[in-house]
Amino acid sequence: MKFELNGSNSELKMTETESRNLANNYNKVHNDLGDVLILDSTLREGEQAPGVSFTMRQRLQIAWMLDYFGVDAIEISPIISPDHKESCKRLIKAGLSANILAHVRALPEDIDVALDCDASWIAVYHSVSDVHLEHKLRISREEAITRAVNAVEYAKSHGLRLRFTLEDASRADSSFLKSICKEIAEAGVDRIGLPDTLGILRPKGMYNLVKTVRDVVNTPLDVHCHNDLGLATANSLAGFEAGASQIHVTINGLGERVGIAPLAEVVMALALIYNKKLKVKLDMLRELSDLIDMYTGVRTPESKPIVGENAYKHKAGTHIAAIIRKPAAYELVPPRTVGNRRRIIFGELSGKHGAAFLLRVLGLNPSMEEAVKLAQGLKRLRCGDLFELSLSEELEGEALKVEDKF
């Protein structure tokens, strides 16, 4: 850690990056973590969110933007409807850099649909928990293994690459889970997906799940974490630490019930905490979020990390004072890094620095006494938040003038 001396007070000042890296005292991870891939399932898992349905044109636009953003793979199911099948065909023929995975059941007739779409990658899924096998599929464990192996062999015999997803793996018997993983690995599967289908695991539990499978097969692993207890992002990262090399996400975390790990949270955590050099364009994160808002009518919560309206809003007087002096005091990265905007809320909590900034914006040149009087007046109104102001580069310059004077 490097510090520089500032004047006679010998004040220690750190750069923004150095300040953030202080968290590594607690965030340390082992250095042998490999590369990580990002699979976006907005066009498959995302369309399972209540009230969400995309048109063919919207699917193509979303896929094009995700590809330009830099995800490694995009997933879509061609077996849902003729419209979805046509969308899958068009995506495969679009010449995108990302792999397009046709998501199907572990049935030869489903795999045939993917073949008819000219797919080169498919994602096959089959349940492995006893509750699913008994009450959803009504088959035995032995029958499940037979189905899984037959599906892998059928796909490979047609020259396909495939990921096999073991649905409800987090509630499956561990001995059976290891057995079916070894069987499909021997059959030639290219990747194995480990979902926490009900979002029941804690991060350590997800780590243990991935490690359990990692210890018996060398096949690359995916994690697909649902957010029922709000742990999808944390569990995805724990799975990565345990050896998974691909994380499934959706824009805004859309998905069945309350969704899965959100794209923005996962890529920012990988970049900031794990120092992963992803090929993604982070400044598109807010744009992608807004696009999904527009297409679905499902408004992103203002408190959503990274892309929400509140992610870069500052209200308390002490916070505003710190933001004026050094944004890194309350911001992990500048808002422009993720395509967001910094906003200051004016009201009874603004404090003298917020009041002085407001007066500067209005073209005045306030003294300390005048700023204090305005701050006190705002408190006496007892009206809470009065309004907010987005900070352009010009207005941020005015903020710096306040700091220079005060």
C-alpha positions in Angstrom: 0.0 0.0 0.0 1.5 3.3 -1.0 0.7 6.6 0.7 1.7 10.1 -0.1 2.4 13.0 2.3 0.2 16.1 2.1 1.7 19.2 3.5 2.8 20.0 7.1 0.0 18.0 8.7 1.6 14.8 7.2 -2.0 13.8 6.3 -2.1 10.3 4.7 -4.0 10.3 1.4 -4.8 7.2 -0.6 -5.9 6.9 -4.2 -9.4 5.6 -4.9 -8.2 2.2 -5.9 -6.0 1.9 -2.8 -8.8 2.9 -0.6 -11.1 0.2 -2.1 -8.3 -2.4 -1.8 -8.2 -2.0 1.9 -11.2 -4.3 1.9 -8.9 -7.0 0.7 -7.7 -7.4 4.3 -11.0 -9.3 4.7 -11.9 -10.2 1.1 -8.8 -12.2 0.4 -9.3 -15.1 -2.0 -6.9 -17.7 -3.1 -5.0 -16.8 -6.2 -5.5 -20.0 -8.2 -9.1 -19.1 -9.2 -9.3 -19.5 -13.0 -11.1 -17.5 -15.6 -14.9 -17.2 -15.3 -17.5 -17.2 -18.1 -20.8 -15.3 -18.0 -23.9 -17.0 -19.4 -27.0 -14.8 -19.7 -30.4 -16.5 -19.4 -32.7 -13.5 -19.8 -34.2 -15.0 -22.9 -34.9 -18.3 -21.1 -35.0 -18.0 -17.4 -36.0 -14.3 -17.7 -39.1 -15.1 -19.7 -40.2 -17.4 -16.8 -40.6 -14.3 -14.6 -44.3 -13.5 -13.9 -45.7 -11.1 -16.4 -42.7 -11.3 -18.8 -42.9 -12.2 -22.4 -40.7 -10.9 -25.2 -41.5 -10.5 -28.9 -39.2 -12.0 -31.5 -37.8 -8.6 -32.3 -37.2 -7.9 -28.6 -35.3 -11.2 -28.2 -33.1 -10.4 -31.1 -32.4 -6.9 -29.8 -31.6 -8.1 -26.2 -29.3 -10.8 -27.6 -27.5 -8.3 -29.8 -26.9 -6.0 -26.9 -25.8 -8.8 -24.6 -23.4 -9.9 -27.2 -22.0 -6.4 -27.7 -21.8 -6.1 -23.9 -19.6 -9.2 -23.9 -21.3 -12.2 -22.3 -19.9 -15.5 -23.3 -23.1 -17.4 -23.8 -26.8 -16.7 -24.3 -29.5 -19.3 -23.5 -33.0 -19.6 -25.1 -35.5 -22.5 -25.2 -36.8 -23.4 -28.7 -39.3 -25.9 -27.4 -41.6 -23.4 -25.8 -43.5 -22.3 -28.9 -43.0 -22.0 -32.7 -42.1 -18.3 -32.0 -39.4 -19.3 -29.6 -38.0 -21.9 -32.0 -37.9 -19.2 -34.8 -36.2 -16.8 -32.4 -33.6 -19.5 -31.6 -32.9 -20.1 -35.3 -32.4 -16.4 -36.0 -30.1 -16.0 -33.0 -27.9 -18.9 -34.1 -27.8 -17.5 -37.7 -27.1 -14.0 -36.5 -23.3 -14.5 -36.3 -23.0 -13.4 -32.7 -19.7 -13.9 -30.8 -21.5 -15.4 -27.8 -22.4 -19.1 -27.9 -26.1 -19.6 -28.3 -27.4 -22.5 -26.2 -30.7 -24.2 -27.1 -32.3 -25.2 -23.8 -34.2 -28.5 -23.9 -35.4 -31.4 -21.8 -33.4 -34.7 -21.7 -35.5 -36.2 -24.5 -34.5 -37.2 -28.0 -37.4 -35.3 -29.5 -36.4 -32.1 -27.7 -32.8 -32.5 -28.9 -34.1 -32.9 -32.4 -35.8 -29.5 -32.2 -32.4 -28.0 -31.3 -30.8 -29.8 -34.2 -33.5 -28.4 -36.5 -32.4 -24.9 -35.3 -28.8 -25.7 -36.4 -27.6 -25.5 -32.8 -24.0 -26.4 -32.0 -24.5 -26.0 -28.3 -27.4 -27.2 -26.2 -28.4 -27.2 -22.6 -30.2 -30.3 -21.4 -31.8 -30.5 -18.0 -33.2 -33.2 -15.8 -34.3 -33.3 -12.1 -32.2 -35.2 -9.6 -33.8 -34.6 -6.2 -36.0 -37.3 -4.8 -39.0 -34.9 -4.4 -38.8 -34.1 -8.1 -38.2 -37.6 -9.3 -41.1 -39.0 -7.2 -43.7 -36.2 -7.5 -42.9 -34.4 -10.8 -41.4 -37.1 -13.1 -42.6 -40.2 -11.2 -39.4 -42.2 -12.0 -36.7 -43.9 -10.0 -33.1 -42.8 -9.6 -32.0 -45.5 -11.9 -34.4 -44.4 -14.6 -33.1 -40.8 -14.2 -29.5 -41.9 -14.8 -30.5 -43.9 -17.8 -32.4 -40.9 -19.3 -29.5 -38.6 -18.6 -26.9 -40.9 -20.1 -29.1 -41.6 -23.2 -29.6 -37.9 -23.7 -25.9 -37.1 -23.6 -25.0 -40.0 -25.9 -27.8 -39.0 -28.4 -26.6 -35.4 -28.4 -23.0 -36.3 -28.8 -23.8 -38.8 -31.6 -25.2 -35.8 -33.5 -22.1 -33.7 -33.0 -23.5 -31.4 -30.4 -21.7 -29.8 -27.5 -23.9 -29.8 -24.4 -24.2 -28.7 -20.8 -26.3 -31.1 -18.6 -28.1 -29.3 -15.8 -29.0 -31.3 -12.7 -32.2 -29.6 -11.6 -32.7 -29.2 -7.9 -29.1 -30.5 -7.3 -29.0 -28.6 -4.0 -31.7 -30.9 -2.5 -30.4 -34.2 -4.1 -28.8 -37.0 -2.2 -25.1 -36.4 -2.4 -24.2 -40.0 -3.3 -26.8 -40.1 -6.1 -25.6 -36.6 -7.3 -22.0 -37.9 -7.5 -23.1 -41.0 -9.3 -25.1 -39.3 -12.0 -22.3 -36.7 -12.5 -19.8 -39.5 -13.1 -22.1 -41.3 -15.5 -22.8 -38.3 -17.7 -19.1 -37.3 -17.6 -18.1 -40.7 -18.9 -20.8 -40.3 -21.6 -19.0 -37.2 -22.8 -20.9 -34.2 -21.5 -19.0 -30.9 -22.0 -20.3 -29.0 -19.0 -22.4 -29.8 -15.9 -24.8 -27.3 -14.4 -25.4 -27.2 -10.7 -28.5 -25.1 -9.8 -29.7 -24.1 -6.4 -33.3 -24.4 -7.8 -35.1 -23.2 -4.7 -32.4 -20.8 -3.5 -32.1 -22.7 -0.2 -28.3 -22.8 0.1 -26.1 -20.4 2.0 -22.8 -19.4 0.4 -20.9 -22.1 2.2 -23.5 -24.6 1.2 -23.1 -23.7 -2.5 -19.3 -24.0 -2.1 -19.8 -27.5 -0.7 -22.2 -28.5 -3.5 -19.7 -27.5 -6.2 -16.8 -29.0 -4.3 -18.6 -32.3 -3.9 -19.0 -32.6 -7.7 -15.6 -31.1 -8.5 -14.0 -33.8 -6.4 -15.4 -36.6 -8.6 -15.3 -35.2 -12.1 -13.1 -32.9 -14.2 -15.9 -31.6 -16.4 -16.2 -27.8 -16.3 -19.0 -26.7 -14.0 -21.8 -24.0 -14.1 -23.7 -22.5 -11.3 -27.3 -21.3 -11.6 -28.5 -19.8 -8.3 -32.0 -18.7 -7.5 -32.7 -15.8 -5.2 -35.5 -17.0 -2.9 -33.6 -16.0 0.2 -31.7 -13.1 -1.4 -28.4 -15.1 -1.7 -28.2 -15.6 -5.5 -25.2 -13.4 -6.1 -23.3 -14.5 -2.9 -24.0 -18.2 -3.8 -22.8 -17.7 -7.4 -19.6 -16.3 -6.2 -19.1 -19.1 -3.6 -19.7 -21.6 -6.4 -17.0 -19.9 -8.4 -14.6 -20.0 -5.5 -15.3 -23.8 -5.2 -14.3 -24.4 -8.9 -17.3 -23.5 -11.1 -16.1 -21.7 -14.3 -19.4 -20.3 -15.6 -22.0 -18.3 -13.7 -25.6 -17.9 -14.9 -27.2 -14.5 -14.7 -30.1 -12.5 -16.1 -30.5 -8.8 -16.6 -32.1 -7.3 -13.5 -32.1 -10.8 -12.0 -35.4 -11.8 -13.8 -36.5 -15.3 -13.5 -38.9 -17.9 -12.1 -40.5 -16.6 -8.8 -38.0 -14.0 -7.6 -35.3 -14.8 -10.2 -31.6 -15.6 -10.2 -28.3 -13.7 -9.8 -28.4 -10.3 -11.6 -25.9 -9.6 -14.3 -24.8 -6.2 -12.9 -24.1 -7.5 -9.4 -22.2 -10.6 -10.6 -19.9 -8.9 -13.1 -19.2 -5.9 -10.7 -18.3 -8.3 -7.8 -16.0 -10.3 -10.1 -14.3 -7.2 -11.2 -14.0 -5.4 -7.8 -13.6 -8.3 -5.3 -11.9 -10.9 -7.5 -10.0 -8.6 -9.8 -11.2 -10.5 -12.8 -10.4 -8.9 -16.2 -13.7 -9.5 -17.9 -14.2 -8.5 -21.5 -17.6 -6.9 -20.8 -18.5 -3.2 -21.3 -19.5 -2.2 -17.8 -20.8 1.2 -18.9 -23.7 -0.7 -20.6 -25.1 -2.1 -17.4 -27.6 0.7 -16.8 -28.6 0.7 -20.4 -29.3 -3.0 -20.4 -31.4 -2.6 -17.2 -33.4 0.2 -18.8 -34.0 -1.9 -21.9 -35.5 -4.7 -19.9 -37.6 -2.2 -17.9 -39.0 -0.9 -21.2 -39.7 -4.3 -22.7 -41.2 -5.9 -19.7 -42.9 -3.1 -17.8 -41.3 -4.6 -14.7 -39.7 -1.5 -13.1 -36.2 -2.0 -11.6 -36.4 -1.3 -7.8 -34.8 2.1 -7.0 -32.7 0.3 -4.4 -31.3 -2.2 -6.9 -27.5 -2.4 -6.5 -25.4 -0.8 -9.4 -28.2 0.0 -11.8 -31.0 1.3 -9.4 -31.9 5.0 -9.2 -30.7 5.0 -5.5 -27.3 3.4 -6.2 -25.6 6.8 -6.6 -28.0 9.1 -4.7 -26.6 10.9 -1.7 -28.8 12.5 1.0 -27.2 12.8 4.4 -25.2 16.0 5.0 -22.1 14.2 6.1 -22.3 12.0 3.0 -22.7 14.9 0.7 -19.7 16.7 2.3 -17.6 13.5 1.7 -18.8 13.1 -1.8 -17.9 16.7 -2.6 -14.4 16.1 -1.3 -13.8 12.6 -2.6 -16.6 10.5 -4.3 -14.7 7.3 -3.4 -15.8 7.9 0.2 -19.2 6.6 -0.6 -19.0 5.1 -4.1 -17.2 1.9 -5.1 -16.7 3.1 -8.6 -17.7 6.3 -10.4 -21.3 6.1 -11.7 -20.2 6.6 -15.3 -18.4 3.3 -15.0 -21.7 1.4 -15.0 -23.7 3.9 -17.0 -25.5 5.5 -14.0 -25.7 9.1 -12.7 -24.8 10.7 -9.4 -27.6 12.5 -7.7 -27.8 14.8 -4.7 -31.0 15.0 -2.6 -31.8 18.3 -1.1 -34.0 18.6 2.0 -33.8 18.6 5.8 -30.8 16.3 5.9 -28.6 18.3 3.4 -26.3 20.0 5.9 -24.2 23.1 5.2 -22.2 21.6 2.4 -25.4 20.5 0.6 -26.9 23.9 1.2 -23.7 25.7 -0.1 -23.7 23.5 -3.2 -27.4 24.3 -3.9 -26.6 28.0 -3.6 -23.6 27.7 -6.0 -25.9 25.9 -8.5 -28.3 28.9 -8.3 -25.5 31.2 -9.2 -24.8 32.5 -5.8 -21.5 32.7 -3.9 -22.4 31.8 -0.3 -20.4 32.4 2.8 -20.2 29.7 5.5 -22.8 31.6 7.6 -25.3 31.8 4.7 -24.9 28.1 4.0 -25.5 27.2 7.6 -28.7 29.5 7.7 -30.1 27.7 4.6 -29.4 24.3 6.1 -31.1 25.3 9.3 -34.1 26.6 7.3 -34.4 23.4 5.4 -34.6 21.5 8.7 -37.2 23.9 10.1 -39.5 23.2 7.1 -39.7 19.5 8.2 -40.7 18.5 4.6 -38.2 15.7 4.2 -36.8 15.4 0.7 -37.6 18.5 -1.4 -36.0 17.6 -4.7 -32.9 15.9 -6.2 -30.4 17.0 -8.8 -28.4 14.9 -11.2 -24.8 15.9 -11.3 -23.4 16.7 -14.8 -19.7 17.4 -15.1 -20.4 21.1 -14.9 -22.3 20.7 -11.7 -19.6 18.5 -10.2 -17.2 21.4 -10.9 -19.5 23.6 -8.8 -19.3 21.1 -6.0 -15.5 21.2 -6.0 -15.7 25.0 -5.7 -17.7 24.6 -2.6 -15.0 22.3 -1.1 -12.3 24.8 -2.1 -14.1 27.5 -0.2 -15.2 25.6 2.8 
